[in-house]
């Protein structure tokens, strides 16, 4: 990633498949609780998905809290998506994916795109997505002893820095609370989460709300995995299997 590679005004990591020609584009948003993380951490999964789908994968370095609190990340993600469209990539040839906070950001960006009057992409994917910044989910107690990665105090710290006083129920911050009409207007969504992680309820609750609103949302709950296990495609068979499911979903919906 270099300064000469920009998308929506932000530096971006680009991963291209070995085949040339006209390629669909996967906009991937990294995790890190909106206050950490970097595109390079997403490179192994981006490269893996690029090989499986033939997509060019772009991972922008969106601005992070506390220096850049909400809604800076949403603005940067929306800017990246809008620039892809302005560059002539048809919406039906774009998918959006994110892991952890990036999974929530992916859906926040699409809600913002609706408000901006932009067409929806072909599909969206959230991997262990953080969709509810209120942290009121029962999974925080139920999975406290089974999640080695996340807990309520660490996520509360991230949410406090990111929100900087904004209402955590604002849909642009917590897509779980989007209105039914907005959920129904989203493209097909795939959510993957571990049953053992504290964010497990986020995926299931969002899937239930979107489906009730008339949208198409597939929720895959995995056993024997941890938060964002999909990133470990270079060493975990479970990550390879999850990435294969993601690739099949993307291929099914991309034009």
N, C-alpha and C positions, 0 to 999 in steps of 0.2 A: 504494500500500500504506500503510495507516494502522494505528495501534494498535487501532482499533476492529474491524479485520478480523483475527480470530484463528481458528486451526484447530489443535487439539491444544495450545493454550496458546501458540502461536507466531504472530507476524505473518504474514500471507499475502497474496500478490498474487492477485486474482481477475480472470479474463478471461471475459466472457460473450459468447456469440454473439448476432447481431442478432435471431434468432428467440426467442420466449418459450416458455413452457410447461415441461413436465417434461423436463429435460435430463440426459443422462449426464454423469458427472464424470471428468475426467482429472486425477489427482494427479501433478504434474510436480516433479521434484527437480533443482535446479540443480547444475552442476559447480563446480569450483574446488579440487579436491584435498583436500576436507574442511577447508580452512583459509582459503579465500577464496571469492569469488563472492557473488551476491545474486540474489533473484528477478527484479529488473528486467532483468538480463542475458538472462533467458529470455523476456521479454515478446514480442519479435517472433515467435519460434517458437510460443509459447503462443497468440498471437492468430491466427496462420496456421492452426494445427491446430484452433482453436476454430471458425473459419469453415468449414474443410473437413469437420469431423465433427459440428458442432452441439453439442459438449461445452462445459460450463463447465470451464475450466482453473484449478486452484488450485496456486499455487507457494509453499510455506511457506519462511520464513527459518529453517531449522533451525540449531541451535547449531554453532559452528565451533571447531576446534582452533586454537591450543593451550589456550585458556581452557576449552574444553569438549571434551576428547578422547573417543575411543571409550569407551562406546557411545552418547554423547549424540545424535549425528545419527540413529542407528537408533531410539532412543527417541522422538525428535521426529517422524520419519517415521511410525512405528507409531502415535503419538498422533494424527496427522492422519488416517490411514486409519481408525483406530478411531472417531474422532469423526464422520467421514462416515457410517459404518455406524450409529452411535448416533443420528444425525440423520434416519435413515430412508432413506438412499440404499441400494438393494439392491446387494449385491456384484456382481451381474451387470450393473449400470449404472455400475461404476467400472473404470477402467483406471489403471495406474501407469506412468509414463515418467520416465526420467532421462538426463541427458547427462554423459559422463565419469565423475567420481566419483559423480555423481547416478545414473548408470546402475547402478553397483555397489550404491549405497544402495537403489535401487528393489527390487532382488532381495533384499538383506539385510532390508529391511522385510517382504517377503513371507515370508521364512524365519522372521522373528520373529513374524509374524502366525500362521503355522502353529503355532508353539510356544504361542501364546496362545489357540489354539482358535478363531481367527477364520476366517470363510469367505474363500476366495480371490477376488480380483477377476476380471473377465472376461478380462483380458489384461495383459501387461507388455511394455515396450519399453525397450531400452538403446541409446543413441546413443554410439558410441565408448566403450563402458563399461569402467571400471576394475574388474576382477573378481578380480584376483590381486595382493595387496599384498606378496607375497614378491619381486616384481620379478625372477623367475628365467626369464622367457620368452625364448626365442631371438630374438624380434622386437626386443629392445633393441639387439642387435648388427646384425641384418639390416636394420633400418629406421633406424639411427642417422643416416644421411646423407640420408634422404628425409622425415623428420619435422621440420618447422620449429617445432613447437609444444612437444613434450614430449621429455624425455630421462630416463635413469635417475637422475642426481643430483637433478633437481628433484622427481621422484616419490618418491625415497628420503627427501628432506626432508619432504615432505608426509606420507608414511607414518609416519615417526618421530614427528612431532608429533601425528598423529591417534591412533596406536596407544598411545603413551605406555607402552610396555613390554608391551602385549598381544601374544599370538601372532598373527603375520600370517596363519597358516593357519586361524584361527578362522572358521568359515563366516559368522558375522555381520559379519565384516570383509572376508573374501574369499569371496564366494559360489561361486567355482570349486570350493572344497573341501567343499561341502555333501554330505551323504550321498545316495546314489542314491534312497532313498525320499523324501527331501525334494524332490529335483529332480523326481521323477516327479509329485509332488503340486502342483507349480506350475501356474499357468494357462498357456495358449499364450504363448510369448515370441517377440518379434522383436528381433534384434540387428543393428545396422548399424555397420560400421567401414570405415575406409580401409585398403587393402592396404599403403599407404606409412607407416602410423603404428605407433609402438612398442607400442600396445595391441592391434594386430591379432590377435595370438595369443589374447588374453583372450577375444574373441568366439568365435573358432573352437573353442577348447578347451572353453569352456562349452557351446556348441551341441552338440559331439560327446558330452560327458558327459551332458547332459540327454536327448538323443535315445537314447543307449545305456540310460539309466535308464527309458525308456518315455514320457518327456515329449514335448511338441511345441515345438520350437524352430527357428525359421527364421533363418538367418544370411545377411545380405546383405553381401558384400565389394565395395567400390566402388573403381574406379580413378580417377585424376585428381583426388583429393580429399585433404583433410587432416583432422586431428583435429577432431571436432565441427563439420564444415562445415555441418551441418544448421541451425545457429543463424543462418546468414547468408541466410535466406530472402528478405530484402529486396533482395539484390543478386546472388546466385549461382544460375544455372539448376540446377546440380547439387543445391543445397540444396532448391529447390522440388520437384525430382523425388524426392528422398529423403523429403521431408515428405509428398508425395502417396502414396508407398508406405506410410508409417506410418499415414496417415489411412485408407487402404483396409484395412489390417490391423485397425485399431481398429474401424472400422465393421463389419467382418466378425464381430467377436467381441462387441461390446457389445450387450446386449439392447435 
